[in-house]
Amino acid sequence: MKLTKEELSEELHYNQATGKFIRRIARSNSVKIGEEAGNVGGAGYRHIYVNGRRFLAHRLAFLYVTGEFPIGEVDHINGERSDNRWTNLRAVSNVQNSRNQKKPVTNTSGHIGVCWHSAASKWMAQIQLGRRNKYLGLFDKIEDAVSARIEAQLRHGFHKNHGRTGL
């Protein structure tokens, strides 16, 4: 059975400014009317039960606002997986979603797509396009490698937040 916007609206209210879903109906003793629905799982996404089925809150936000679930993925623009404010969500393809990632924790240069190439004793810049790494060059200065990476990101439509630190 597919969940409809009407069924969702009957059970929950979505505040677009805060990103919170508030219960309108208490279907069990553990659920109270007026409380925020769901909980945040280990991966950082908020999960909400509606009509006995578990949904991701960011996907429910699309259903609530547009009347339909998004076809592809939902990107949290600022990278905070539990921030479901409408202004922080966008429907994207898998490729678009991968172009708005934080800097990996394994990064040692401080810049995404830039690493030290010990055999050449130079800084190497690269960018992942689809499933392939594209080599951008070897550079004497880290600044030049970073510039090459930033230019490639702009040329290939990466989000301006791609490579951000933390969260």
C-alpha positions in Angstrom: 0.0 0.0 0.0 1.4 3.4 -1.0 1.2 6.3 1.5 -0.7 9.3 0.2 -0.3 13.0 1.2 -3.8 12.9 2.7 -2.9 9.9 5.0 0.4 11.6 6.0 -1.3 15.0 6.7 -3.9 13.3 8.8 -1.3 11.7 11.1 1.5 14.3 11.0 2.0 18.0 10.6 5.2 19.1 8.8 6.7 22.5 9.7 8.7 23.5 6.6 10.7 26.2 8.6 11.9 23.8 11.3 11.8 20.5 9.4 10.0 18.8 12.2 7.0 16.4 11.9 4.5 16.7 14.8 2.1 14.0 15.7 -1.6 14.7 15.2 -2.7 11.2 16.1 -1.5 8.9 18.9 -1.7 5.3 17.7 0.0 3.8 20.8 0.7 4.7 24.4 4.3 5.6 23.7 3.2 8.3 21.1 1.8 11.6 22.3 -0.1 14.1 20.2 2.0 17.3 19.8 5.4 15.6 20.1 8.0 15.4 17.4 7.7 12.2 15.4 10.4 9.6 14.9 13.9 9.3 16.0 17.4 9.7 14.6 19.1 6.5 13.6 22.8 5.6 13.6 23.4 7.0 10.2 22.0 10.4 11.3 18.7 10.3 9.4 15.3 10.7 11.1 13.0 7.7 10.7 9.2 8.0 11.3 6.6 5.3 11.5 3.3 6.1 9.6 0.6 3.5 9.4 2.9 0.9 10.7 5.6 1.5 8.1 9.0 3.2 8.6 9.9 6.1 6.4 12.8 8.6 6.1 11.6 12.0 7.2 13.3 13.8 4.3 11.3 11.7 1.9 8.1 12.3 3.9 8.8 16.1 3.6 8.6 15.8 -0.2 5.4 13.9 0.0 3.9 16.4 2.4 4.9 19.5 0.3 4.7 18.2 -3.3 2.2 15.4 -2.9 4.7 12.8 -4.3 7.8 11.0 -3.1 10.9 12.1 -4.9 12.0 9.9 -7.8 15.7 9.9 -7.0 17.5 10.7 -3.8 17.1 13.6 -1.4 20.2 15.8 -0.7 20.6 17.6 2.6 22.3 20.7 1.2 24.1 21.6 4.4 25.2 17.9 5.0 23.3 17.6 8.2 21.2 14.4 7.8 18.7 15.2 10.4 18.1 18.8 9.2 14.8 18.3 7.3 13.9 22.0 6.8 12.4 22.4 3.3 15.0 24.9 2.3 17.7 22.3 3.1 16.3 19.6 0.9 16.5 19.0 -2.9 15.6 16.1 -5.1 18.7 14.9 -6.9 20.1 12.0 -8.8 22.7 9.7 -7.2 25.5 11.5 -9.2 24.3 15.0 -8.0 24.1 13.7 -4.4 27.6 12.4 -4.6 28.7 15.9 -5.7 27.8 17.4 -2.3 29.8 15.4 0.2 31.9 16.4 3.1 35.6 16.0 3.1 36.5 12.3 4.0 37.9 11.7 7.4 40.8 9.9 5.8 41.8 13.1 4.0 45.3 14.2 5.0 45.9 17.2 2.8 43.0 19.3 4.1 41.5 19.5 0.6 39.2 17.1 -1.1 40.8 15.5 -4.2 44.3 16.6 -3.3 47.0 14.3 -2.0 50.8 14.0 -1.8 52.3 11.8 -4.5 55.4 10.5 -2.8 57.0 8.9 -5.9 56.9 12.2 -7.7 57.3 14.3 -4.5 54.5 16.6 -5.8 50.9 17.3 -5.0 48.4 15.4 -7.1 44.9 16.6 -7.9 42.1 14.3 -9.1 38.3 14.3 -9.2 35.9 11.4 -9.3 33.4 11.5 -12.2 31.0 8.7 -12.0 33.0 5.6 -11.0 36.3 6.9 -12.5 39.0 9.1 -11.1 40.1 11.8 -13.5 43.7 12.8 -13.0 44.2 16.6 -13.0 47.9 16.8 -12.7 51.0 17.0 -10.4 51.9 20.3 -8.8 54.9 21.7 -6.9 52.6 23.8 -4.7 49.5 22.6 -2.9 47.7 25.8 -3.8 48.0 25.0 -7.5 46.6 21.5 -6.9 43.7 22.9 -4.9 43.0 25.5 -7.7 43.0 22.7 -10.3 40.5 20.7 -8.2 38.2 23.7 -7.6 38.2 24.5 -11.4 37.3 20.9 -12.2 34.5 20.9 -9.6 33.0 24.1 -11.1 33.4 22.7 -14.6 31.6 19.4 -13.7 28.7 20.9 -11.7 29.7 20.0 -8.1 27.7 21.7 -5.4 29.5 24.7 -3.7 29.4 22.8 -0.4 31.3 19.8 -1.8 34.4 19.1 0.3 33.2 20.9 3.4 34.6 19.8 6.8 32.8 18.2 9.7 29.2 17.7 10.7 
